[in-house]
Structures are given as structure tokens and as C-alpha cells.
Amino acid sequence: MAVDLAQKAQNFTNRGRQALESGRYELAVDMLMEAVAAAPDVLETRKLLRAAQIANFRKNGKTGFGAKLGYKMAQMKINGLIKKGQAKEAMAEAENLLKQNPLDADNIEVAVKAAEAAGMTDHAAISVEAAYECSNKDPALLERVATYYSMAKRYDKARDAYQKLAEIKPGDQRVQQLLKNTEAQATMNAGWEQTAGKKGGFQNLIANKEQAKKLDQANKAVITGDDAESLIQEKLQQIAKEPKNMNARRALARLYMQNKRYEEAVNCLAEAIETAGTMDPELDRMLSQARIQYYDQVIEQYRQAGDEASAEQIEGEKNQFVFDDLAQRVERYPNDLHLRYELGLQYYTYGYYDEALEHLQLAQKSPKDRLWALYYLAMCFLAKDQVDMGVMQLETARDQIPTMDDLKKKVVYQLGLCAESQGDLEKAYQYYKDVYSTDVGFEDLSERMLAVSQALKAKNS
């Protein structure tokens, strides 16, 4: 089925590209929307679709009060789907909305929200980039674009958008201030890039040498010893003055963790979460990491003391914590696809294959975790003796991994095992040979190749 969908998507993409190049924009939109529906993760197809939507809107699009009212109704529907956690459906509805008007600022904003809720930030950026390149004289759109780029820390792009907005609104002091802010951020970033790697370069950007020294300390990968203690005391004083400053609390927790003061890091982060009073995914993630590292530290201490029984007891508690913590965080952040992947992996590890499938199928939507999610989906299906389903996932993963890296070796090796279990020794041997050509020591590959080779000779003799 996955292969059929991929072929279907490619066919529609080819037809859509041809229609776009020949100026048949409405047909191009229809073909490319079919392609995106069949393969929603393919970035290049969505880029083509956005270009076709803009070209079609410029040629045939309608504006006016009636159209705006229709947009608002669609936007409300999409926002409702996002709140319900139905990000995939929200993205599909957003494409229908962008088909009507891909240059409307509110339409773009809701499309970005839907894509980000689905964990597809690259796809979110496409809507912004395409609209900005094709229509940079609409004040509302320019402000949406500038805000988006600022949040993404792409200050050079944000500065350009605010510059155009300032030209349209020369007397708007708020816009002028935003422009100054992003100019400063863009200059700082450019300065850092120009001086990176040059001895004393960063200090030359700063008049206050004491401040430069502190920044040097703060930007070290790992800060230990007197430098660490100095910064810890500074952060503690800052938090005492500004208890709501979450950046200072995060920095303090990082310093504790870098110096293996995990218990203090746990207490720091727990207090930060209580002070914040709202859900903060980053603080949650840091707290989980700190607790796991604290468990590991205690386990190591018991082992060094020769108390293996206590070490094993704490290890069991740690494993239970990891599982429970992931389940709770998925409940709090249902659209976090990486958490879905991690929880799916936990279920797989403990043999709960149906539960693992549920989360790993969602995790496929994450560009970061998609290929590993496909591999573990296959392993779940194989554990359930659903070999055909497992092979389908493995073949999809294999076709999307360009080089024989560690994951592809696992995928192709499993395909060999599947072929061997089904009696197709020729195919199994070819799979094994593909892996063997890059890693002769992989798993039990040498023994398997020898056994399959001998079986083939016996069969053909």
C-alpha cells in the first residue's frame, strides 16, 4: 500500500508540474493537492503546490467581503481541529483554504499553526516564504512574516520584512522600534559569524571586558570549577531578584547538570515549573533528563560500592520512571511527535506491540524520527507475525535512506531475515550481500550468508 501511495503521489506530482509549466494553474493545483494528500511529508511537492496556488490565485482568485467571510469560517474550523489534536486534518483543511487565497495573512498564519502542530516546521516555512517572495507589499502579510522570522530567530529576514513595512508605514513608531530591534539582532548574529574562530574576536564586539569574560564563560560547552561556581552564584542572585525569570532558572539547571549536581538540578527545575505555573515543554524535558541522570549517578555509586542489589533496585525504579514520565508528557503534549516516538519505543521494548504501533504510526510524521519509526513499526509487525506489513514498512524505510548507514543496514538485514523465513533464499542472499559489502562484521551476517549459500547450492544440485 505504501508503495502504491508513493507511486500515486509521484504520478500526480509529474502531472502537476507539467500543468504548472504550461500555465494551466487550476489543473496544476488539483493534481498537486492529490499528490500532497497521498504523500504529505514530501517537502518539494508542497513547494510546487504553493507556487501553483499563488499563480492560480493571481490569475483567477476572488477577493472581497464574501471571500473574507469564507476565509474566517475555514480558519475557525482549522483552529478547532488544532485544539482537538487533529493536526493532520487541520493541514488538509489549510491546503483547501490556501487554494482559495495563498496570500492572505490570516490564511497563512493558520496554515503555519497547523503545520507546526503536526511537527512539520519545514512545511510551515514554505507558506511564509512563498507568500513573502510573491507579495511583499501587503502590510498585514509583512507583519505576519516578520513576526514568524523573529520567532524562528532568522533576524536578517525579519529585518528585511520590517524594512519594507516601515517604507509602507513611515510614521508608525511601533514598526520603527521593531525594525531597530531586529537590526540589532541581525547585526549581532552577523558579528558573531564574522568573528567566530578568531582569537579575541567576540571580545572586540564588546566594550566591557568583564562582561566579555562572563559571556565567554557562559558560552563554553561545559563549565566546571571556579567558572561554574561563579556563574551559579550569579544565577542564584539573578533568580532572587527576578523569580519569574525562566531563562535564568534554565541556565542554572544546565550549570548544575554540567557539573553532575543532578539532585540540585532536579530541585531547581521542579521549582521553576512550580513558579511558571503553566506548561513548559522545555522545562519538562530538562527535568526528565535531570532525574534520569540522577538515577544513573546513584546506580553508579551503588555499583562502585559493590552493592549490586541496591543498584538493580534503583535501575528498576529508573526504568519505571522513564516509562511513566513519557506517558504523562505525551498526555500533556499530544502533538509532540518525538515524545510519541520515544513512548512507542518504550512500549516496543517491553513487548506491548499494539500500543507501540499507535504511537510509532504518529511518529512517522516527524522528519527527525520518521525512518527509525518505520523500522520499529516493522519490528512490531514482525513480532506480531504480520510479516507482509513488516516488509512494507522496511521497504519504505529502505527506499528513503540514501546511503548504507547503521539504520539502513538494520533495515536491509531484517528484509533478508524476512525473505529467508519465507523461503526466498535468492532474495535473502542478495539482501545480506548488500549489507556485507559495507560491513562484513554486521550481526551474524557471515554465518547467515554461508548457511544460505550452502542451502542454495543444495537446492540447485
C-alpha positions as CSV (number, residue, x, y, z in Angstrom):
1,M,0.0,0.0,0.0
2,A,2.8,2.4,0.9
3,V,4.5,1.7,-2.5
4,D,1.2,2.3,-4.3
5,L,0.7,5.7,-2.5
6,A,4.3,6.7,-3.3
7,Q,3.7,5.9,-7.0
8,K,0.4,7.7,-7.0
9,A,2.0,10.8,-5.4
10,Q,4.8,10.8,-8.0
11,N,2.3,10.5,-10.9
12,F,0.2,13.4,-9.6
13,T,3.4,15.4,-9.0
14,N,4.6,14.9,-12.5
15,R,1.2,15.9,-14.0
16,G,1.0,18.9,-11.7
17,R,4.5,20.1,-12.6
18,Q,3.7,19.8,-16.3
19,A,0.4,21.7,-15.9
20,L,2.2,24.5,-13.9
21,E,4.9,24.8,-16.5
22,S,2.3,25.1,-19.3
23,G,0.3,27.8,-17.4
24,R,-2.7,25.5,-16.6
25,Y,-2.7,26.6,-13.0
26,E,-6.1,25.4,-11.8
27,L,-5.3,21.9,-13.1
28,A,-1.8,22.1,-11.5
29,V,-3.4,22.9,-8.1
30,D,-5.8,20.0,-8.3
31,M,-3.0,17.5,-9.3
32,L,-0.6,18.7,-6.7
33,M,-3.2,18.6,-3.9
34,E,-3.8,15.0,-4.8
35,A,0.0,14.4,-4.6
36,V,0.2,16.1,-1.2
37,A,-2.8,14.1,0.1
38,A,-1.0,10.8,-1.0
39,A,2.4,11.8,0.4
40,P,2.0,14.7,2.9
41,D,5.6,14.5,4.1
42,V,7.3,15.3,0.7
43,L,8.5,18.9,1.0
44,E,9.2,19.5,-2.7
45,T,5.7,18.6,-3.7
46,R,4.2,21.1,-1.2
47,K,6.6,23.8,-2.6
48,L,5.2,23.1,-6.1
49,L,1.7,23.2,-4.8
50,R,2.3,26.6,-3.1
51,A,3.7,28.0,-6.3
52,A,0.7,26.7,-8.3
53,Q,-1.8,28.1,-5.7
54,I,-0.2,31.5,-5.9
55,A,-0.1,31.5,-9.7
56,N,-3.8,30.4,-9.9
57,F,-4.9,32.9,-7.3
58,R,-3.3,35.8,-9.2
59,K,-5.0,34.6,-12.4
60,N,-8.4,33.5,-11.2
61,G,-8.7,34.4,-7.5
62,K,-11.6,36.2,-5.9
63,T,-11.4,38.8,-3.1
64,G,-14.0,40.9,-1.3
65,F,-16.2,40.7,1.7
66,G,-17.8,37.4,0.7
67,A,-14.5,35.7,0.2
68,K,-13.1,37.1,3.5
69,L,-16.2,35.7,5.4
70,G,-15.5,32.3,3.9
71,Y,-11.9,32.5,4.9
72,K,-12.9,33.3,8.5
73,M,-15.2,30.3,8.7
74,A,-12.4,28.0,7.4
75,Q,-9.9,29.5,9.8
76,M,-12.2,28.8,12.7
77,K,-12.6,25.2,11.6
78,I,-8.8,24.7,11.3
79,N,-8.1,26.2,14.7
80,G,-10.8,23.9,16.2
81,L,-9.1,20.9,14.6
82,I,-5.7,22.0,16.0
83,K,-7.2,22.3,19.5
84,K,-8.6,18.8,19.3
85,G,-5.1,17.5,18.4
86,Q,-6.2,16.7,14.8
87,A,-3.2,18.4,13.2
88,K,-3.2,16.2,10.1
89,E,-6.8,17.0,9.3
90,A,-6.0,20.7,10.1
91,M,-3.2,20.7,7.5
92,A,-5.5,19.2,4.8
93,E,-8.1,21.9,5.5
94,A,-5.4,24.6,5.4
95,E,-4.5,23.5,1.9
96,N,-8.1,23.9,0.8
97,L,-8.1,27.4,2.3
98,L,-4.8,28.3,0.7
99,K,-6.2,27.1,-2.6
100,Q,-8.7,30.0,-2.3
101,N,-6.1,32.6,-1.3
102,P,-2.5,31.7,-0.5
103,L,-1.5,35.3,0.0
104,D,-4.0,36.2,2.8
105,A,-2.1,36.9,6.0
106,D,-4.6,35.2,8.3
107,N,-4.8,32.2,5.9
108,I,-1.0,31.8,6.1
109,E,-1.0,32.2,9.8
110,V,-3.5,29.4,10.4
111,A,-1.7,27.1,7.8
112,V,1.6,27.7,9.7
113,K,-0.1,26.8,13.0
114,A,-1.5,23.6,11.6
115,A,1.9,22.5,10.1
116,E,3.7,23.3,13.4
117,A,1.1,21.4,15.4
118,A,1.8,18.4,13.1
119,G,5.5,18.7,13.8
120,M,6.2,19.8,10.2
121,T,8.1,23.1,10.7
122,D,9.7,22.9,7.3
123,H,6.3,22.8,5.7
124,A,5.2,25.7,7.8
125,A,8.1,27.8,6.5
126,I,7.1,27.1,2.9
127,S,3.8,29.0,3.3
128,V,5.6,32.0,4.7
129,E,8.5,32.0,2.2
130,A,6.3,31.6,-0.9
131,A,3.9,34.4,0.2
132,Y,6.7,36.8,1.1
133,E,8.5,36.3,-2.2
134,C,5.4,36.8,-4.2
135,S,3.6,39.5,-2.3
136,N,5.6,41.9,-0.1
137,K,3.5,45.0,-0.3
138,D,0.6,43.8,2.0
139,P,1.2,45.4,5.5
140,A,-0.7,42.6,7.3
141,L,1.2,39.9,5.5
142,L,4.6,41.7,6.0
143,E,3.9,41.9,9.8
144,R,3.0,38.2,10.0
145,V,6.1,37.3,8.0
146,A,8.4,39.5,10.2
147,T,6.9,38.0,13.4
148,Y,7.4,34.5,12.1
149,Y,11.0,35.1,11.2
150,S,11.7,36.8,14.5
151,M,10.3,33.7,16.4
152,A,12.4,31.5,14.2
153,K,15.5,33.6,15.0
154,R,16.0,34.4,11.4
155,Y,16.6,38.1,12.1
156,D,18.0,39.1,8.7
157,K,14.8,38.0,7.1
158,A,12.7,39.7,9.8
159,R,14.7,42.9,9.4
160,D,14.0,42.9,5.6
161,A,10.3,42.4,6.2
162,Y,10.2,45.2,8.8
163,Q,12.2,47.5,6.4
164,K,9.5,47.0,3.7
165,L,6.8,47.5,6.3
166,A,8.5,50.7,7.5
167,E,8.5,52.0,3.9
168,I,4.8,51.4,3.7
169,K,4.1,52.9,7.1
170,P,6.8,55.6,7.5
171,G,5.1,57.3,10.5
172,D,4.5,54.1,12.6
173,Q,6.8,54.3,15.6
174,R,6.0,50.8,16.7
175,V,7.2,49.4,13.4
176,Q,10.3,51.6,13.6
177,Q,11.1,50.2,17.0
178,L,10.6,46.6,15.8
179,L,12.9,47.4,12.9
180,K,15.6,48.7,15.2
181,N,15.3,45.6,17.4
182,T,15.7,43.2,14.6
183,E,18.5,45.2,13.0
184,A,20.4,44.9,16.3
185,Q,19.8,41.2,16.4
186,A,20.8,40.7,12.8
187,T,24.0,42.7,13.4
188,M,24.9,40.8,16.5
189,N,24.4,37.5,14.6
190,A,26.5,38.7,11.7
191,G,29.2,39.9,14.0
192,W,29.3,36.6,15.8
193,E,29.6,34.7,12.4
194,Q,32.4,37.0,11.2
195,T,34.4,36.7,14.4
196,A,33.8,33.0,15.1
197,G,37.1,31.2,15.4
198,K,39.2,34.4,15.6
199,K,41.2,34.9,18.8
200,G,39.6,37.6,20.9
201,G,37.1,38.3,18.1
202,F,34.0,38.2,20.1
203,Q,35.5,40.4,22.9
204,N,36.2,43.1,20.2
205,L,32.4,43.5,19.8
206,I,32.0,44.3,23.5
207,A,33.4,47.4,25.2
208,N,33.0,46.0,28.7
209,K,35.8,43.4,29.1
210,E,34.4,42.0,32.3
211,Q,31.1,41.3,30.5
212,A,33.0,39.7,27.7
213,K,34.7,37.3,30.2
214,K,31.3,36.3,31.6
215,L,29.9,35.7,28.2
216,D,33.0,33.6,27.3
217,Q,32.3,31.5,30.4
218,A,28.6,31.2,29.7
219,N,29.2,30.0,26.1
220,K,31.6,27.2,27.0
221,A,30.2,23.8,26.1
222,V,31.0,22.6,29.7
223,I,31.6,25.0,32.6
224,T,33.3,23.5,35.6
225,G,35.4,24.5,38.6
226,D,35.6,28.1,39.7
227,D,34.0,29.4,36.5
228,A,30.9,27.2,37.2
229,E,30.6,28.2,40.8
230,S,30.9,31.9,39.9
231,L,28.1,31.6,37.3
232,I,26.0,29.5,39.7
233,Q,26.2,32.2,42.3
234,E,25.4,34.9,39.7
235,K,22.3,33.0,38.5
236,L,21.1,32.4,42.1
237,Q,21.3,36.2,42.8
238,Q,19.5,36.9,39.5
239,I,16.7,34.5,40.4
240,A,16.4,36.0,43.9
241,K,15.8,39.4,42.2
242,E,13.7,38.0,39.3
243,P,12.0,34.8,40.5
244,K,9.9,34.7,37.3
245,N,13.0,34.7,35.0
246,M,12.8,31.3,33.5
247,N,15.9,31.8,31.3
248,A,18.0,32.3,34.4
249,R,16.5,29.1,36.0
250,R,17.2,27.1,32.9
251,A,20.8,28.4,32.8
252,L,21.2,27.5,36.5
253,A,19.8,24.0,35.9
254,R,22.2,23.5,32.9
255,L,25.2,24.5,35.1
256,Y,24.2,22.0,37.8
257,M,23.8,19.2,35.2
258,Q,27.2,20.0,33.5
259,N,28.8,19.7,36.9
260,K,26.9,16.4,37.7
261,R,25.0,18.1,40.5
262,Y,21.9,16.3,39.4
263,E,19.9,16.5,42.6
264,E,20.3,20.3,42.7
265,A,19.3,20.4,39.0
266,V,16.1,18.4,39.8
267,N,15.2,20.7,42.6
268,C,15.9,23.8,40.5
269,L,13.7,22.7,37.6
270,A,10.9,21.5,39.8
271,E,10.8,24.9,41.5
272,A,11.0,26.6,38.0
273,I,7.9,24.6,36.8
274,E,6.0,25.5,40.0
275,T,6.9,29.2,39.7
276,A,6.0,29.3,36.0
277,G,2.5,28.0,36.8
278,T,2.0,27.0,33.1
279,M,3.1,24.0,31.0
280,D,6.6,24.5,29.6
281,P,7.8,21.6,27.3
282,E,11.4,22.6,27.6
283,L,11.4,22.7,31.4
284,D,9.6,19.4,31.5
285,R,12.2,17.8,29.2
286,M,15.1,19.2,31.2
287,L,13.5,17.9,34.4
288,S,13.1,14.4,33.0
289,Q,16.7,14.4,31.8
290,A,18.0,15.6,35.2
291,R,16.0,12.9,37.0
292,I,17.3,10.1,34.7
293,Q,20.9,11.3,35.2
294,Y,20.4,11.5,38.9
295,Y,19.2,7.8,38.8
296,D,22.2,6.9,36.8
297,Q,24.5,8.6,39.2
298,V,23.0,6.8,42.2
299,I,23.2,3.5,40.4
300,E,26.9,4.0,39.6
301,Q,27.6,4.9,43.3
302,Y,26.0,1.7,44.5
303,R,28.0,-0.4,41.9
304,Q,31.2,1.3,42.9
305,A,30.4,0.4,46.5
306,G,29.8,-3.2,45.5
307,D,26.1,-3.1,46.3
308,E,24.7,-4.7,43.1
309,A,21.3,-5.5,44.7
310,S,20.6,-1.8,45.5
311,A,21.9,-0.8,42.1
312,E,19.5,-3.2,40.4
313,Q,16.6,-2.0,42.6
314,I,17.3,1.7,41.6
315,E,17.6,0.7,37.9
316,G,14.2,-0.9,38.1
317,E,12.8,2.4,39.6
318,K,14.5,4.4,36.9
319,N,13.0,2.2,34.1
320,Q,9.6,2.6,35.6
321,F,10.1,6.4,35.9
322,V,11.2,6.7,32.2
323,F,8.0,4.9,31.1
324,D,5.6,6.7,33.3
325,D,7.2,10.1,32.6
326,L,7.0,9.7,28.9
327,A,3.3,8.6,29.1
328,Q,2.5,11.6,31.2
329,R,4.3,14.0,28.9
330,V,2.6,12.6,25.8
331,E,-0.7,13.2,27.6
332,R,0.3,16.8,28.3
333,Y,1.8,17.4,24.8
334,P,-0.1,15.1,22.4
335,N,1.3,16.9,19.3
336,D,4.9,16.4,20.2
337,L,5.9,13.7,17.7
338,H,9.3,13.0,19.2
339,L,7.7,12.1,22.5
340,R,5.4,9.8,20.6
341,Y,8.4,8.1,19.1
342,E,10.1,7.7,22.5
343,L,7.0,6.3,24.1
344,G,6.4,3.9,21.2
345,L,10.0,2.7,21.6
346,Q,9.3,2.0,25.3
347,Y,6.2,0.0,24.5
348,Y,8.1,-2.0,21.9
349,T,10.9,-2.7,24.4
350,Y,8.5,-4.2,26.9
351,G,6.6,-6.2,24.3
352,Y,3.4,-4.1,24.1
353,Y,3.3,-4.1,20.3
354,D,-0.2,-2.8,19.7
355,E,0.4,0.2,22.0
356,A,3.8,0.8,20.3
357,L,2.2,0.8,16.9
358,E,-0.3,3.5,17.8
359,H,2.5,5.9,18.8
360,L,5.0,5.0,16.2
361,Q,2.5,5.5,13.4
362,L,2.0,9.1,14.6
363,A,5.8,9.5,15.0
364,Q,6.2,8.8,11.2
365,K,5.1,12.4,10.6
366,S,8.2,13.7,12.4
367,P,11.0,14.3,9.8
368,K,13.5,13.7,12.6
369,D,12.2,10.3,13.7
370,R,10.4,9.1,10.6
371,L,12.9,6.5,9.4
372,W,13.5,5.0,12.9
373,A,9.8,5.0,13.5
374,L,9.3,3.0,10.3
375,Y,11.9,0.5,11.4
376,Y,10.3,-0.1,14.8
377,L,6.9,-0.2,13.2
378,A,8.2,-3.1,11.1
379,M,9.7,-4.8,14.2
380,C,6.3,-4.6,15.9
381,F,4.5,-6.1,12.9
382,L,7.1,-8.9,12.7
383,A,6.8,-9.6,16.4
384,K,3.0,-10.0,15.8
385,D,3.8,-12.4,12.9
386,Q,2.4,-9.9,10.4
387,V,5.3,-10.3,8.0
388,D,3.7,-8.6,5.0
389,M,3.0,-5.5,7.0
390,G,6.5,-5.5,8.4
391,V,8.2,-5.9,5.0
392,M,6.1,-3.0,3.7
393,Q,7.5,-0.7,6.4
394,L,11.0,-1.9,5.9
395,E,10.9,-1.4,2.1
396,T,9.5,2.1,2.6
397,A,12.4,2.9,5.0
398,R,15.0,1.4,2.8
399,D,13.8,3.4,-0.2
400,Q,14.1,6.7,1.8
401,I,17.6,6.1,3.2
402,P,20.2,7.2,0.5
403,T,23.3,5.5,1.9
404,M,24.1,2.3,3.8
405,D,24.2,3.8,7.2
406,D,23.6,2.0,10.5
407,L,19.9,2.2,10.2
408,K,19.8,1.0,6.6
409,K,22.0,-1.9,7.5
410,K,19.4,-2.9,10.1
411,V,16.5,-2.4,7.7
412,V,18.1,-4.5,4.8
413,Y,19.3,-7.2,7.2
414,Q,15.7,-7.5,8.5
415,L,14.4,-7.8,4.9
416,G,16.9,-10.6,4.4
417,L,15.6,-12.4,7.5
418,C,12.0,-12.0,6.3
419,A,12.9,-13.3,2.8
420,E,14.8,-16.2,4.4
421,S,11.8,-17.1,6.7
422,Q,9.5,-17.2,3.7
423,G,11.9,-19.5,1.8
424,D,13.1,-16.9,-0.8
425,L,16.8,-17.7,-0.4
426,E,17.9,-15.9,-3.5
427,K,16.4,-12.6,-2.3
428,A,17.6,-13.2,1.2
429,Y,21.2,-13.7,-0.1
430,Q,21.0,-10.5,-2.1
431,Y,19.9,-8.5,0.9
432,Y,22.6,-10.0,3.1
433,K,25.2,-9.3,0.4
434,D,24.1,-5.6,0.2
435,V,24.9,-5.2,3.9
436,Y,28.1,-7.4,3.8
437,S,29.6,-5.2,1.1
438,T,29.8,-2.3,3.6
439,D,30.1,-4.1,6.9
440,V,31.5,-7.7,7.0
441,G,31.1,-7.8,10.8
442,F,27.4,-6.9,11.0
443,E,25.4,-9.1,13.4
444,D,25.7,-12.8,12.4
445,L,25.8,-11.9,8.7
446,S,28.8,-14.1,7.8
447,E,27.2,-17.2,9.3
448,R,23.8,-16.5,7.6
449,M,25.4,-15.9,4.2
450,L,27.3,-19.1,4.4
451,A,24.2,-21.1,5.5
452,V,22.0,-19.5,2.8
453,S,24.8,-20.1,0.2
454,Q,25.0,-23.8,1.1
455,A,21.2,-24.1,1.0
456,L,21.1,-22.6,-2.4
457,K,23.8,-25.0,-3.7
458,A,22.0,-28.0,-2.2
459,K,18.7,-26.8,-3.8
460,N,20.3,-26.3,-7.2
461,S,22.3,-29.5,-7.2
